[in-house]
Amino acid sequence: MKQEFKVISQLIEEKSQALDVGCGDGELIEYLLKYKTKDIRGLEISKEKVQNCLSKGLTVIEGDAENDLKQFPDLSFDYVILSQTLQAFLNPEIVIKELLRVGKRAIVTIPNFGHWKVRIDLLTKGTMPVTKSLPNEWYNTPNLHMCTIQDFYNFCKKRNIKIYKSLSLNGEKISNISISNLKFKNLISELGIFLLEK
């Protein structure tokens, strides 16, 4: 099972209501149903993936986060999760704003475009990187807004979004990110995991 899912699960309190935005095939929902909460739903843009989730008995609706999160009332969920999807939105700022409106807390994970392997590929090959966490070529990637852990910190600071907890994931290794080690973590982390509050 993905180490990311374990970390997300640890950030969620027992018996919480959760929404997985951009839930894909429902893998994270299944994990959280098994280990954390029975009250989790999903929102997914792909009709095929929604049907796949429904065939597994998961509660998932079809919708586009940039437009359809508006349908949910304020504070409908204890947690709203956005796992490695933020960089694929046309307007990530609207999505973050909606996550924090719909949920009491938001968990956002981002692939870190500041990771040293990404930097080395750009420096030595002169090409957009292809890594385990960024497997697509530049022409077929869903990523529209590349973002580093440092970028995400700056984004939250400018908008007075409280980062309640921030974690670095590098392979199987999990560690805390703080202001004092931010530049270093931006260099060595493959994935940033953030627990946000308004």
N, C-alpha and C positions, 0 to 999 in steps of 0.2 A: 504494500500500500504506500502511496505517496507520503513522504515525510511532511510535506506541506499540509496534508489533511490532518495529521496528528497535531500539528501546531495550531491549526484553526480550531480543532476540537478542544484543545486545552484553553483557548481563549473564551470559549462559550460556557456559560453556567448551565448546570443541569436543568432540564424541564423548561428551557427557554423557547420562545417562538422565534423561528429563523426563516429568512428568505435568501435563497441562493440565486443571485442575478447572473444570467449567462451561464446557466447550469450545465449546458452541453448534454452529455449522455446520462447525467444524474449520478455520476460516480461519487462526488462529494456528498450528495444528499444521502446515498445509500450508506456511506461511511458514518455520517452523523446520526442517521436513524439507528444504526447498530450500536454506536458507542456513546451518544450524547443526548439526543432529544428525539421525541416522537412527533414533535410539532414543527416540521420543516417543509417548506414549499419551494418551488423553483419557477423562474421566469427565463424563457429561452426564445430566441428569435427564429431558430430553424424549425420549421414544421416537422421535418423528418426526425430531428432529435427529440422534439416534444412527444411525438408518437412513440418513439423508442422508450422514453421515460414512462409514459402512460402504460405501455405494455408490461413494464416491470412493477406496476402498481404505485408509482410515485406521483405525488400531487404537483404537477407542473402545468403552467399555462403558457401559451404562445404570446410573445410580446417583445417589443424593442425597448430596452431600458431607457434610451434617450427620450422616448415619447410616452411609454406606458407605465413608468413608475408613478406618473402623475395620478393614475387611477387609484392608488393606494392612499388611505387616510394617513394623517400625521401619526407617527409613533405606533404604527400597526404591528411592528415586530421588535423584539428585544435586540436582535442582531440581523443586519443585512450584510451578506457576504458577496464580494466581488473578487473572484479568484482568477488572476492573470488575464483580465479582460479590459482593464482601464485603457490600455494603450491602443485598443482597437476601435474606440469610439471617435466619432467626428468631433464631439464636444465633451471631453472628459470632465470639465468643470461643472456642467449641468448635472452629469451623472453623480458626481460626488455630493453635490448639493442635495439631490433627491435621495441618495442613500441616507444622508444624515437627517433628512426630514421624515422618511418612512421608518427608520430604525432608531432606537435609543442609542445604539452603537453600530458602527460599521467596521467590518474587517475587509481590508483591501490588500491583495497581494500583487506585486508587480515584478516582472522579470527585470533585472537590473542591467541596463545598457551601459553602465559604468564599470562593469566587471572587467577584470584585467584581461581575460581571454578575448573579450569583445574589442578592447583597446588594442591588443596585440594584432588581431586580424586586420583592423583598420590601418595600423601602422605598417605592418610588414607586407600584407597582401594588397592593401589599398581597396579592399572590397568590404561590403557589408558582411558582418559575421554570421556564421551558421554554427550554433552550439546546441547542446542538449536542451537547454531551456528556450532557445530561439532557433527552431529547426528549419524555418522557411528561408527561401532565397528572397532577395529584395523585391522581386516582381510578383511573388505569390504570397507574400506575408499579409496577415490580417492587421499588422501593426501600422497604425497611422501616426501615432504620437509616441516616439521613443522617449523613454524617461529613465532617469537614474534615481537611486535612493536619495541622493543630494537634491535633485530636482523636486522630488515628492516632498521632502522636508521643507524646502523653500516655498512650494505651492501652499502647504498647510499653514506655514507661518504667516504668509501674506494675507491669508483669508481667516486668520484666527481660529483655525480648526485645531482642536486639542488632539495631539498624538498621545493617547493614554499608554500605549505600549508599542515598541517597535523592535522587530526581531530580524536577524539576518539568517538566511538559510544558504549553506554552501555544501552541496552534496547531502550528507546526513547530519552535518553539524549545525546546531542551532546556537545562536548567541544573541545577546542584547545589543541594540544600537543605542548610543547616547550621543549627545552633542560633542563630547570629548573624543569619541572614536569614530565619528561620522565619516570623515574622509577615508580612513582606513577600511571601514566596513563597505563603503561605496566601491572600493577597489577590489575587495575579496568576495563579496556576496553575489551569488547567482540570483537570489530572490529576496525581496524585501517584503515583510509581513507587518501590517500596521493595524492597530486597534484604535479607531477614531471616535471622538465624541464632539458634539457641536459646542 
